[in-house]
Amino acid sequence: MKKKEILKLAKRDFEKAWVETGKGLKNPHHDEEYPRLHFQPGRTHPLSDTIAQLRQAYLLLGFQETINPVFIDEEHVYRQFGPEAPAVLDRCFYLAGLPRPDIGIGMDKIEQIEEMGVSLNEDKIQGLKEVFRSYKKGDTSGDDLVHDVSIALEIADEIGLRVLERVFPELKELTPISSKTTLRSHMTSGWFITLEALHENSPLPVKLFSIDRCFRREQREDSSHLMTYHSASCVWMDDEVSLDMGMAVSESLLEYFGFRKFKFLPDEKKSKYYIPGTQTEVYGYHPKLKEWVEVATFGLYSPIALAKYGIDQEVMNLGVGAERIAMILGDHEDIREMVYPHTYGKWGLSDREMASMLRLNLYPVTDDGRKLMETLVNTAQEYGDTSSPCEFTAFKGEFMGKSLEVKIIEPEAGTRLLGPASWNRVYVYDGNIVGVPQPARMERFPTSDNTENILQNLGKEIADDLAIAAVEKGIPTGISYMGGVAAQAAYHIEEMVVSGEEQVNLRTTIAKSPSDINLKLDKLAMRYINSRNKVIDIRGPIFCTITAEIKKDE
């Protein structure tokens, strides 16, 4: 009804108008029905969650956040570690870059360019030389080289790219040259640089924290090592700083994550940038874990290293591995699976996700087709148990501009209009897809009372533990065998009308697979079922015959 008609009727008879509005409610397209319609919330990464918590914990302790340098000249490693520096640098990544060569433009290059169909003159050649000179000096970015060459030669960029590839192979033959700059392998490298800038320009105490990536050239990545990790590190700089301050800060920080008891043990590594005897391992006891685990390290920076940066204050440094905390709290055994779950993690689908991937393959396109589908289901529900031979007219009238008659028939004697599995409903349980016998007239999604009735009837019709578990614990899809058959029939009847044919006879016998009841499963779900040795148990006798015929005007 249109808006004006609804309002006019509501003024006369509100109750009648209200009932009429319900009659106009349309069922959504099958793909837009629950559980195919699925709005899954996004999920955060456990490492990101842990970093956010560490950041909040530091802020609550009164530390200010900063970002330390990532690119560290090897000179700083020597200043901080002294004689130990060569061993430390072995685990560092060095930065390298491609050199910018002198590119000459002799007669051979000019001839090669002309052979590619590019006309040259003195101005173009001079312009090309200027581009290469600018590139050598660093005034022209490598990203702009192709475009600048194309402008100098007055050609399209794609031709300029081919000129560089074919005429100037020296660009492709360049070998990276290492610099003296490393990627930060531990947060301490950056702390000394930051504290050097602050020690005379900031009131004491200086309390800073930084949570950022560090990079280690480990021999190999394994279940407990990655080449990049997040250090959640802090420093406390003051005229006097004790080791007890490290104990108190680590305790307060880790209590935020539920740790309740702590042990402080000497660290055997004895890094040279710490005062001897101050490098300390922190072990925490978590009530949930019920065991002691190493969670942090702290120490007092060596006066020798500090002096090399002009710092005469004392500094306590505490370091916590964000990945370490995330693994402990999330009970992860492999750091690769936790950080890179899509690459190393165990892949899986929930039953709810699989239910959204199971849909009707053929579905009527038009409103007439969808109404016919519903009419076929209603007729089958009303007369499905009728003894055969029998036939029932499901629809007679105008359909897509044609006069159409549709029947459900069973000519063979001694049976019923429909087979006993016609009203089986499809469930997803524990990665399996199961068809379960159910009454013909039932809501798409059973209530708890209906579930009890289904379970009682299962004992009479099928002795299958999987089917029982599917009803009790599985995800109902709302799809019945007959519903799939009716959708397929309505779709083919639409095809019949469009193609100009006058009749069609559709017969479904015994279901053995999803396609027999017009079901289609996404490839992703099928791959999951095959990889986990799960089952698709869609079977049972349907024995439904639907006929459709275009009637001539009499």
Secondary structure as a PSIPRED ss2 file (coil, helix, strand):
# PSIPRED VFORMAT (PSIPRED V4.0)

   1 M C   1.000  0.000  0.000
   2 K C   1.000  0.000  0.000
   3 K H   0.000  1.000  0.000
   4 K H   0.000  1.000  0.000
   5 E H   0.000  1.000  0.000
   6 I H   0.000  1.000  0.000
   7 L H   0.000  1.000  0.000
   8 K H   0.000  1.000  0.000
   9 L H   0.000  1.000  0.000
  10 A H   0.000  1.000  0.000
  11 K H   0.000  1.000  0.000
  12 R H   0.000  1.000  0.000
  13 D C   1.000  0.000  0.000
  14 F H   0.000  1.000  0.000
  15 E H   0.000  1.000  0.000
  16 K H   0.000  1.000  0.000
  17 A H   0.000  1.000  0.000
  18 W H   0.000  1.000  0.000
  19 V H   0.000  1.000  0.000
  20 E H   0.000  1.000  0.000
  21 T H   0.000  1.000  0.000
  22 G H   0.000  1.000  0.000
  23 K H   0.000  1.000  0.000
  24 G C   1.000  0.000  0.000
  25 L C   1.000  0.000  0.000
  26 K C   1.000  0.000  0.000
  27 N C   1.000  0.000  0.000
  28 P C   1.000  0.000  0.000
  29 H C   1.000  0.000  0.000
  30 H H   0.000  1.000  0.000
  31 D H   0.000  1.000  0.000
  32 E H   0.000  1.000  0.000
  33 E C   1.000  0.000  0.000
  34 Y C   1.000  0.000  0.000
  35 P C   1.000  0.000  0.000
  36 R C   1.000  0.000  0.000
  37 L C   1.000  0.000  0.000
  38 H C   1.000  0.000  0.000
  39 F C   1.000  0.000  0.000
  40 Q C   1.000  0.000  0.000
  41 P C   1.000  0.000  0.000
  42 G C   1.000  0.000  0.000
  43 R C   1.000  0.000  0.000
  44 T C   1.000  0.000  0.000
  45 H C   1.000  0.000  0.000
  46 P H   0.000  1.000  0.000
  47 L H   0.000  1.000  0.000
  48 S H   0.000  1.000  0.000
  49 D H   0.000  1.000  0.000
  50 T H   0.000  1.000  0.000
  51 I H   0.000  1.000  0.000
  52 A H   0.000  1.000  0.000
  53 Q H   0.000  1.000  0.000
  54 L H   0.000  1.000  0.000
  55 R H   0.000  1.000  0.000
  56 Q H   0.000  1.000  0.000
  57 A H   0.000  1.000  0.000
  58 Y H   0.000  1.000  0.000
  59 L H   0.000  1.000  0.000
  60 L H   0.000  1.000  0.000
  61 L C   1.000  0.000  0.000
  62 G C   1.000  0.000  0.000
  63 F C   1.000  0.000  0.000
  64 Q E   0.000  0.000  1.000
  65 E E   0.000  0.000  1.000
  66 T C   1.000  0.000  0.000
  67 I C   1.000  0.000  0.000
  68 N C   1.000  0.000  0.000
  69 P C   1.000  0.000  0.000
  70 V C   1.000  0.000  0.000
  71 F E   0.000  0.000  1.000
  72 I E   0.000  0.000  1.000
  73 D E   0.000  0.000  1.000
  74 E H   0.000  1.000  0.000
  75 E H   0.000  1.000  0.000
  76 H H   0.000  1.000  0.000
  77 V H   0.000  1.000  0.000
  78 Y H   0.000  1.000  0.000
  79 R H   0.000  1.000  0.000
  80 Q H   0.000  1.000  0.000
  81 F H   0.000  1.000  0.000
  82 G H   0.000  1.000  0.000
  83 P H   0.000  1.000  0.000
  84 E H   0.000  1.000  0.000
  85 A H   0.000  1.000  0.000
  86 P H   0.000  1.000  0.000
  87 A H   0.000  1.000  0.000
  88 V H   0.000  1.000  0.000
  89 L H   0.000  1.000  0.000
  90 D C   1.000  0.000  0.000
  91 R C   1.000  0.000  0.000
  92 C C   1.000  0.000  0.000
  93 F C   1.000  0.000  0.000
  94 Y E   0.000  0.000  1.000
  95 L E   0.000  0.000  1.000
  96 A E   0.000  0.000  1.000
  97 G E   0.000  0.000  1.000
  98 L C   1.000  0.000  0.000
  99 P C   1.000  0.000  0.000
 100 R C   1.000  0.000  0.000
 101 P C   1.000  0.000  0.000
 102 D C   1.000  0.000  0.000
 103 I C   1.000  0.000  0.000
 104 G C   1.000  0.000  0.000
 105 I C   1.000  0.000  0.000
 106 G C   1.000  0.000  0.000
 107 M H   0.000  1.000  0.000
 108 D H   0.000  1.000  0.000
 109 K H   0.000  1.000  0.000
 110 I H   0.000  1.000  0.000
 111 E H   0.000  1.000  0.000
 112 Q H   0.000  1.000  0.000
 113 I H   0.000  1.000  0.000
 114 E H   0.000  1.000  0.000
 115 E H   0.000  1.000  0.000
 116 M C   1.000  0.000  0.000
 117 G C   1.000  0.000  0.000
 118 V C   1.000  0.000  0.000
 119 S C   1.000  0.000  0.000
 120 L C   1.000  0.000  0.000
 121 N C   1.000  0.000  0.000
 122 E H   0.000  1.000  0.000
 123 D H   0.000  1.000  0.000
 124 K H   0.000  1.000  0.000
 125 I H   0.000  1.000  0.000
 126 Q H   0.000  1.000  0.000
 127 G H   0.000  1.000  0.000
 128 L H   0.000  1.000  0.000
 129 K H   0.000  1.000  0.000
 130 E H   0.000  1.000  0.000
 131 V H   0.000  1.000  0.000
 132 F H   0.000  1.000  0.000
 133 R H   0.000  1.000  0.000
 134 S H   0.000  1.000  0.000
 135 Y H   0.000  1.000  0.000
 136 K H   0.000  1.000  0.000
 137 K H   0.000  1.000  0.000
 138 G C   1.000  0.000  0.000
 139 D C   1.000  0.000  0.000
 140 T C   1.000  0.000  0.000
 141 S C   1.000  0.000  0.000
 142 G H   0.000  1.000  0.000
 143 D H   0.000  1.000  0.000
 144 D H   0.000  1.000  0.000
 145 L H   0.000  1.000  0.000
 146 V H   0.000  1.000  0.000
 147 H H   0.000  1.000  0.000
 148 D H   0.000  1.000  0.000
 149 V H   0.000  1.000  0.000
 150 S H   0.000  1.000  0.000
 151 I H   0.000  1.000  0.000
 152 A H   0.000  1.000  0.000
 153 L H   0.000  1.000  0.000
 154 E C   1.000  0.000  0.000
 155 I C   1.000  0.000  0.000
 156 A C   1.000  0.000  0.000
 157 D H   0.000  1.000  0.000
 158 E H   0.000  1.000  0.000
 159 I H   0.000  1.000  0.000
 160 G H   0.000  1.000  0.000
 161 L H   0.000  1.000  0.000
 162 R H   0.000  1.000  0.000
 163 V H   0.000  1.000  0.000
 164 L H   0.000  1.000  0.000
 165 E H   0.000  1.000  0.000
 166 R H   0.000  1.000  0.000
 167 V H   0.000  1.000  0.000
 168 F C   1.000  0.000  0.000
 169 P H   0.000  1.000  0.000
 170 E H   0.000  1.000  0.000
 171 L H   0.000  1.000  0.000
 172 K C   1.000  0.000  0.000
 173 E C   1.000  0.000  0.000
 174 L C   1.000  0.000  0.000
 175 T C   1.000  0.000  0.000
 176 P C   1.000  0.000  0.000
 177 I E   0.000  0.000  1.000
 178 S E   0.000  0.000  1.000
 179 S E   0.000  0.000  1.000
 180 K E   0.000  0.000  1.000
 181 T E   0.000  0.000  1.000
 182 T E   0.000  0.000  1.000
 183 L E   0.000  0.000  1.000
 184 R C   1.000  0.000  0.000
 185 S C   1.000  0.000  0.000
 186 H C   1.000  0.000  0.000
 187 M H   0.000  1.000  0.000
 188 T H   0.000  1.000  0.000
 189 S H   0.000  1.000  0.000
 190 G H   0.000  1.000  0.000
 191 W H   0.000  1.000  0.000
 192 F H   0.000  1.000  0.000
 193 I H   0.000  1.000  0.000
 194 T H   0.000  1.000  0.000
 195 L H   0.000  1.000  0.000
 196 E H   0.000  1.000  0.000
 197 A H   0.000  1.000  0.000
 198 L H   0.000  1.000  0.000
 199 H C   1.000  0.000  0.000
 200 E C   1.000  0.000  0.000
 201 N C   1.000  0.000  0.000
 202 S C   1.000  0.000  0.000
 203 P C   1.000  0.000  0.000
 204 L C   1.000  0.000  0.000
 205 P C   1.000  0.000  0.000
 206 V E   0.000  0.000  1.000
 207 K E   0.000  0.000  1.000
 208 L E   0.000  0.000  1.000
 209 F E   0.000  0.000  1.000
 210 S E   0.000  0.000  1.000
 211 I E   0.000  0.000  1.000
 212 D E   0.000  0.000  1.000
 213 R E   0.000  0.000  1.000
 214 C E   0.000  0.000  1.000
 215 F E   0.000  0.000  1.000
 216 R C   1.000  0.000  0.000
 217 R C   1.000  0.000  0.000
 218 E C   1.000  0.000  0.000
 219 Q C   1.000  0.000  0.000
 220 R C   1.000  0.000  0.000
 221 E C   1.000  0.000  0.000
 222 D E   0.000  0.000  1.000
 223 S C   1.000  0.000  0.000
 224 S C   1.000  0.000  0.000
 225 H E   0.000  0.000  1.000
 226 L C   1.000  0.000  0.000
 227 M C   1.000  0.000  0.000
 228 T E   0.000  0.000  1.000
 229 Y E   0.000  0.000  1.000
 230 H E   0.000  0.000  1.000
 231 S E   0.000  0.000  1.000
 232 A E   0.000  0.000  1.000
 233 S E   0.000  0.000  1.000
 234 C E   0.000  0.000  1.000
 235 V E   0.000  0.000  1.000
 236 W E   0.000  0.000  1.000
 237 M E   0.000  0.000  1.000
 238 D E   0.000  0.000  1.000
 239 D C   1.000  0.000  0.000
 240 E C   1.000  0.000  0.000
 241 V C   1.000  0.000  0.000
 242 S C   1.000  0.000  0.000
 243 L H   0.000  1.000  0.000
 244 D H   0.000  1.000  0.000
 245 M H   0.000  1.000  0.000
 246 G H   0.000  1.000  0.000
 247 M H   0.000  1.000  0.000
 248 A H   0.000  1.000  0.000
 249 V H   0.000  1.000  0.000
 250 S H   0.000  1.000  0.000
 251 E H   0.000  1.000  0.000
 252 S H   0.000  1.000  0.000
 253 L H   0.000  1.000  0.000
 254 L H   0.000  1.000  0.000
 255 E H   0.000  1.000  0.000
 256 Y C   1.000  0.000  0.000
 257 F C   1.000  0.000  0.000
 258 G C   1.000  0.000  0.000
 259 F C   1.000  0.000  0.000
 260 R C   1.000  0.000  0.000
 261 K E   0.000  0.000  1.000
 262 F E   0.000  0.000  1.000
 263 K E   0.000  0.000  1.000
 264 F E   0.000  0.000  1.000
 265 L E   0.000  0.000  1.000
 266 P E   0.000  0.000  1.000
 267 D C   1.000  0.000  0.000
 268 E C   1.000  0.000  0.000
 269 K C   1.000  0.000  0.000
 270 K C   1.000  0.000  0.000
 271 S C   1.000  0.000  0.000
 272 K C   1.000  0.000  0.000
 273 Y C   1.000  0.000  0.000
 274 Y E   0.000  0.000  1.000
 275 I C   1.000  0.000  0.000
 276 P C   1.000  0.000  0.000
 277 G C   1.000  0.000  0.000
 278 T C   1.000  0.000  0.000
 279 Q C   1.000  0.000  0.000
 280 T E   0.000  0.000  1.000
 281 E E   0.000  0.000  1.000
 282 V E   0.000  0.000  1.000
 283 Y E   0.000  0.000  1.000
 284 G E   0.000  0.000  1.000
 285 Y E   0.000  0.000  1.000
 286 H E   0.000  0.000  1.000
 287 P C   1.000  0.000  0.000
 288 K C   1.000  0.000  0.000
 289 L C   1.000  0.000  0.000
 290 K C   1.000  0.000  0.000
 291 E E   0.000  0.000  1.000
 292 W E   0.000  0.000  1.000
 293 V E   0.000  0.000  1.000
 294 E E   0.000  0.000  1.000
 295 V E   0.000  0.000  1.000
 296 A E   0.000  0.000  1.000
 297 T E   0.000  0.000  1.000
 298 F E   0.000  0.000  1.000
 299 G E   0.000  0.000  1.000
 300 L E   0.000  0.000  1.000
 301 Y E   0.000  0.000  1.000
 302 S C   1.000  0.000  0.000
 303 P H   0.000  1.000  0.000
 304 I H   0.000  1.000  0.000
 305 A H   0.000  1.000  0.000
 306 L H   0.000  1.000  0.000
 307 A H   0.000  1.000  0.000
 308 K C   1.000  0.000  0.000
 309 Y C   1.000  0.000  0.000
 310 G C   1.000  0.000  0.000
 311 I C   1.000  0.000  0.000
 312 D C   1.000  0.000  0.000
 313 Q C   1.000  0.000  0.000
 314 E E   0.000  0.000  1.000
 315 V E   0.000  0.000  1.000
 316 M E   0.000  0.000  1.000
 317 N E   0.000  0.000  1.000
 318 L E   0.000  0.000  1.000
 319 G E   0.000  0.000  1.000
 320 V E   0.000  0.000  1.000
 321 G E   0.000  0.000  1.000
 322 A H   0.000  1.000  0.000
 323 E H   0.000  1.000  0.000
 324 R H   0.000  1.000  0.000
 325 I H   0.000  1.000  0.000
 326 A H   0.000  1.000  0.000
 327 M H   0.000  1.000  0.000
 328 I H   0.000  1.000  0.000
 329 L H   0.000  1.000  0.000
 330 G H   0.000  1.000  0.000
 331 D C   1.000  0.000  0.000
 332 H C   1.000  0.000  0.000
 333 E C   1.000  0.000  0.000
 334 D C   1.000  0.000  0.000
 335 I H   0.000  1.000  0.000
 336 R H   0.000  1.000  0.000
 337 E H   0.000  1.000  0.000
 338 M H   0.000  1.000  0.000
 339 V H   0.000  1.000  0.000
 340 Y C   1.000  0.000  0.000
 341 P H   0.000  1.000  0.000
 342 H H   0.000  1.000  0.000
 343 T H   0.000  1.000  0.000
 344 Y H   0.000  1.000  0.000
 345 G C   1.000  0.000  0.000
 346 K C   1.000  0.000  0.000
 347 W C   1.000  0.000  0.000
 348 G C   1.000  0.000  0.000
 349 L C   1.000  0.000  0.000
 350 S C   1.000  0.000  0.000
 351 D H   0.000  1.000  0.000
 352 R H   0.000  1.000  0.000
 353 E H   0.000  1.000  0.000
 354 M H   0.000  1.000  0.000
 355 A H   0.000  1.000  0.000
 356 S C   1.000  0.000  0.000
 357 M C   1.000  0.000  0.000
 358 L E   0.000  0.000  1.000
 359 R E   0.000  0.000  1.000
 360 L E   0.000  0.000  1.000
 361 N C   1.000  0.000  0.000
 362 L C   1.000  0.000  0.000
 363 Y C   1.000  0.000  0.000
 364 P C   1.000  0.000  0.000
 365 V C   1.000  0.000  0.000
 366 T C   1.000  0.000  0.000
 367 D H   0.000  1.000  0.000
 368 D H   0.000  1.000  0.000
 369 G H   0.000  1.000  0.000
 370 R H   0.000  1.000  0.000
 371 K H   0.000  1.000  0.000
 372 L H   0.000  1.000  0.000
 373 M H   0.000  1.000  0.000
 374 E H   0.000  1.000  0.000
 375 T H   0.000  1.000  0.000
 376 L H   0.000  1.000  0.000
 377 V H   0.000  1.000  0.000
 378 N H   0.000  1.000  0.000
 379 T H   0.000  1.000  0.000
 380 A H   0.000  1.000  0.000
 381 Q H   0.000  1.000  0.000
 382 E H   0.000  1.000  0.000
 383 Y H   0.000  1.000  0.000
 384 G C   1.000  0.000  0.000
 385 D C   1.000  0.000  0.000
 386 T C   1.000  0.000  0.000
 387 S E   0.000  0.000  1.000
 388 S C   1.000  0.000  0.000
 389 P C   1.000  0.000  0.000
 390 C E   0.000  0.000  1.000
 391 E E   0.000  0.000  1.000
 392 F E   0.000  0.000  1.000
 393 T E   0.000  0.000  1.000
 394 A E   0.000  0.000  1.000
 395 F E   0.000  0.000  1.000
 396 K E   0.000  0.000  1.000
 397 G E   0.000  0.000  1.000
 398 E E   0.000  0.000  1.000
 399 F E   0.000  0.000  1.000
 400 M C   1.000  0.000  0.000
 401 G C   1.000  0.000  0.000
 402 K E   0.000  0.000  1.000
 403 S E   0.000  0.000  1.000
 404 L E   0.000  0.000  1.000
 405 E E   0.000  0.000  1.000
 406 V E   0.000  0.000  1.000
 407 K E   0.000  0.000  1.000
 408 I E   0.000  0.000  1.000
 409 I E   0.000  0.000  1.000
 410 E E   0.000  0.000  1.000
 411 P C   1.000  0.000  0.000
 412 E C   1.000  0.000  0.000
 413 A C   1.000  0.000  0.000
 414 G C   1.000  0.000  0.000
 415 T C   1.000  0.000  0.000
 416 R E   0.000  0.000  1.000
 417 L C   1.000  0.000  0.000
 418 L C   1.000  0.000  0.000
 419 G C   1.000  0.000  0.000
 420 P C   1.000  0.000  0.000
 421 A C   1.000  0.000  0.000
 422 S C   1.000  0.000  0.000
 423 W C   1.000  0.000  0.000
 424 N C   1.000  0.000  0.000
 425 R E   0.000  0.000  1.000
 426 V E   0.000  0.000  1.000
 427 Y E   0.000  0.000  1.000
 428 V E   0.000  0.000  1.000
 429 Y E   0.000  0.000  1.000
 430 D C   1.000  0.000  0.000
 431 G C   1.000  0.000  0.000
 432 N E   0.000  0.000  1.000
 433 I E   0.000  0.000  1.000
 434 V E   0.000  0.000  1.000
 435 G E   0.000  0.000  1.000
 436 V E   0.000  0.000  1.000
 437 P C   1.000  0.000  0.000
 438 Q C   1.000  0.000  0.000
 439 P C   1.000  0.000  0.000
 440 A C   1.000  0.000  0.000
 441 R C   1.000  0.000  0.000
 442 M C   1.000  0.000  0.000
 443 E C   1.000  0.000  0.000
 444 R C   1.000  0.000  0.000
 445 F C   1.000  0.000  0.000
 446 P C   1.000  0.000  0.000
 447 T C   1.000  0.000  0.000
 448 S H   0.000  1.000  0.000
 449 D H   0.000  1.000  0.000
 450 N H   0.000  1.000  0.000
 451 T H   0.000  1.000  0.000
 452 E H   0.000  1.000  0.000
 453 N H   0.000  1.000  0.000
 454 I H   0.000  1.000  0.000
 455 L H   0.000  1.000  0.000
 456 Q H   0.000  1.000  0.000
 457 N H   0.000  1.000  0.000
 458 L H   0.000  1.000  0.000
 459 G H   0.000  1.000  0.000
 460 K H   0.000  1.000  0.000
 461 E H   0.000  1.000  0.000
 462 I C   1.000  0.000  0.000
 463 A C   1.000  0.000  0.000
 464 D C   1.000  0.000  0.000
 465 D H   0.000  1.000  0.000
 466 L H   0.000  1.000  0.000
 467 A H   0.000  1.000  0.000
 468 I H   0.000  1.000  0.000
 469 A H   0.000  1.000  0.000
 470 A H   0.000  1.000  0.000
 471 V H   0.000  1.000  0.000
 472 E H   0.000  1.000  0.000
 473 K H   0.000  1.000  0.000
 474 G C   1.000  0.000  0.000
 475 I E   0.000  0.000  1.000
 476 P E   0.000  0.000  1.000
 477 T E   0.000  0.000  1.000
 478 G E   0.000  0.000  1.000
 479 I E   0.000  0.000  1.000
 480 S E   0.000  0.000  1.000
 481 Y H   0.000  1.000  0.000
 482 M H   0.000  1.000  0.000
 483 G H   0.000  1.000  0.000
 484 G H   0.000  1.000  0.000
 485 V H   0.000  1.000  0.000
 486 A H   0.000  1.000  0.000
 487 A H   0.000  1.000  0.000
 488 Q H   0.000  1.000  0.000
 489 A H   0.000  1.000  0.000
 490 A H   0.000  1.000  0.000
 491 Y H   0.000  1.000  0.000
 492 H H   0.000  1.000  0.000
 493 I H   0.000  1.000  0.000
 494 E H   0.000  1.000  0.000
 495 E H   0.000  1.000  0.000
 496 M H   0.000  1.000  0.000
 497 V H   0.000  1.000  0.000
 498 V H   0.000  1.000  0.000
 499 S H   0.000  1.000  0.000
 500 G C   1.000  0.000  0.000
 501 E C   1.000  0.000  0.000
 502 E C   1.000  0.000  0.000
 503 Q E   0.000  0.000  1.000
 504 V E   0.000  0.000  1.000
 505 N E   0.000  0.000  1.000
 506 L E   0.000  0.000  1.000
 507 R E   0.000  0.000  1.000
 508 T E   0.000  0.000  1.000
 509 T E   0.000  0.000  1.000
 510 I E   0.000  0.000  1.000
 511 A E   0.000  0.000  1.000
 512 K C   1.000  0.000  0.000
 513 S C   1.000  0.000  0.000
 514 P H   0.000  1.000  0.000
 515 S H   0.000  1.000  0.000
 516 D H   0.000  1.000  0.000
 517 I H   0.000  1.000  0.000
 518 N C   1.000  0.000  0.000
 519 L E   0.000  0.000  1.000
 520 K E   0.000  0.000  1.000
 521 L E   0.000  0.000  1.000
 522 D C   1.000  0.000  0.000
 523 K H   0.000  1.000  0.000
 524 L H   0.000  1.000  0.000
 525 A H   0.000  1.000  0.000
 526 M H   0.000  1.000  0.000
 527 R H   0.000  1.000  0.000
 528 Y H   0.000  1.000  0.000
 529 I H   0.000  1.000  0.000
 530 N H   0.000  1.000  0.000
 531 S H   0.000  1.000  0.000
 532 R C   1.000  0.000  0.000
 533 N C   1.000  0.000  0.000
 534 K C   1.000  0.000  0.000
 535 V C   1.000  0.000  0.000
 536 I E   0.000  0.000  1.000
 537 D E   0.000  0.000  1.000
 538 I C   1.000  0.000  0.000
 539 R C   1.000  0.000  0.000
 540 G E   0.000  0.000  1.000
 541 P E   0.000  0.000  1.000
 542 I E   0.000  0.000  1.000
 543 F E   0.000  0.000  1.000
 544 C E   0.000  0.000  1.000
 545 T E   0.000  0.000  1.000
 546 I E   0.000  0.000  1.000
 547 T E   0.000  0.000  1.000
 548 A E   0.000  0.000  1.000
 549 E E   0.000  0.000  1.000
 550 I E   0.000  0.000  1.000
 551 K C   1.000  0.000  0.000
 552 K C   1.000  0.000  0.000
 553 D C   1.000  0.000  0.000
 554 E C   1.000  0.000  0.000
